Amino acid sequence: MHDLPHRYSVSANGTAADEVTLSGGGGSDIRSMPPPEFGGPGGYWSPESLLVAAVADCFVLSFKAIARASRFDWIALDCRVDGELDRVDRRIRFTAFKVTAELTVAEGTNTEKAERLLEKAEQACLITNSLIAESHLSTSVNLI
């Protein structure tokens, strides 16, 4: 890891009639529109879905780093995140993220260690650590 602080820049460009184009980080541009719940057309990433995706992505990447540092072998990690948006004190904000992680490991793997590492990943995720919404983790470890 590079010395802190790290800085990240993204740009958002749009017109009155078209989608917003998000650029930055060296990756492909992302087209964004409001979600249907806010009158958008659907079929696009929205700021809300991007935030929930960031929670899922951060969880998986945190687990990968922790597993590597712990020399823990695993096969696959499927992570689903459900974000809840609600009104609190006259403001609309995310109030909770439910993280459901399903880890697949080889037969004979220490499942208790797997569960501990999944919990460490939740605690290490810098995205959820940066948000005021609560995060709840539900896990399962599957042997194959």
C-alpha positions, 0 to 999 in steps of 0.5 A, a space after each residue: 500500500 502507498 503512503 496515505 492520504 490517497 486521492 481519487 478523482 472522478 468527473 461527471 458530465 451531462 446535459 439536460 436531456 441525456 445521461 451523465 457520463 462518469 470518467 476517472 480511474 483509468 477504467 471505462 466510462 459509466 453512463 448514469 441516470 436516476 433510478 426509477 424510484 426517482 423518476 429515471 428510466 431504469 436500465 442505467 447505473 445510478 448514484 444509489 446503485 453505484 454506492 451499493 456496488 462500491 460496498 460489495 466491491 470493497 467487501 470482496 477486495 478486502 476479503 481477497 487482501 485478508 485471505 492473501 495475507 492469511 495464506 487462506 485458499 478459497 475458490 469463489 466469493 459471491 457477495 450481494 448487498 442490499 441497501 436501504 434508502 429512507 428518510 431520517 430527520 427530513 433527509 433521504 439517506 442510506 440507513 442500512 446495508 445488508 451484506 450477504 457473502 457466500 464463500 466457496 472453499 475446498 473440502 477440508 478447509 477450516 470453516 471457522 477460519 473462513 468465517 473469521 476472515 469474512 468478518 475481518 473483511 467487513 470490518 476492514 471495508 473502507 467504504 462501509 467504514 466511511 458511511 453512517 449507515 449500519 452494515 449487517 453481514 450474513 455469511 455462509 461457507 460452502 465446501 466442494 
